[in-house]
Amino acid sequence: MLTLSQFGVLEALWHLGPLCQRDLGLKILKSSGNMTMVIDNLEKRELVDRRQTAEECRVMEVHRTTKGRALTKEIFPRQAGQITDELGRLTAAEEKQLGALCRKLGLAD
């Protein structure tokens, strides 16, 4: 069973590709200390690994492993379906408002 934070990391890596731990924390709204624990636990389960970037040897990127890619491929469609069902309750105006708010939050770094 994945925690919400672990799922968030795998989902972010699926959509955005490898990211440094700091950027992952910003994407899923977690502190750096919490992200370390989340990544450590995903690494113990062999779902992600950390690699040095070619550009900056001090920066570690988080990558999904083969096992992590398989798990994401298995669980994400089910999760996306549940989200679609939940959002189906919104009116067209509410969907538009939610979209605008999500874009606003996505642009805030």
Sequence and secondary structure as in RCSB ss.txt:
>XXXX:A:sequence
MLTLSQFGVLEALWHLGPLCQRDLGLKILKSSGNMTMVIDNLEKRELVDRRQTAEECRVMEVHRTTKGRALTKEI
FPRQAGQITDELGRLTAAEEKQLGALCRKLGLAD
>XXXX:A:secstr
   HHHHHHHHHHHHH SEEHHHHHHHHT  HHHHHHHHHHHHHTTSEEEEE SS TT EEEEE HHHHHHHHHH
HHHHHHHHHHHHTTS HHHHHHHHHHHHHHHH  
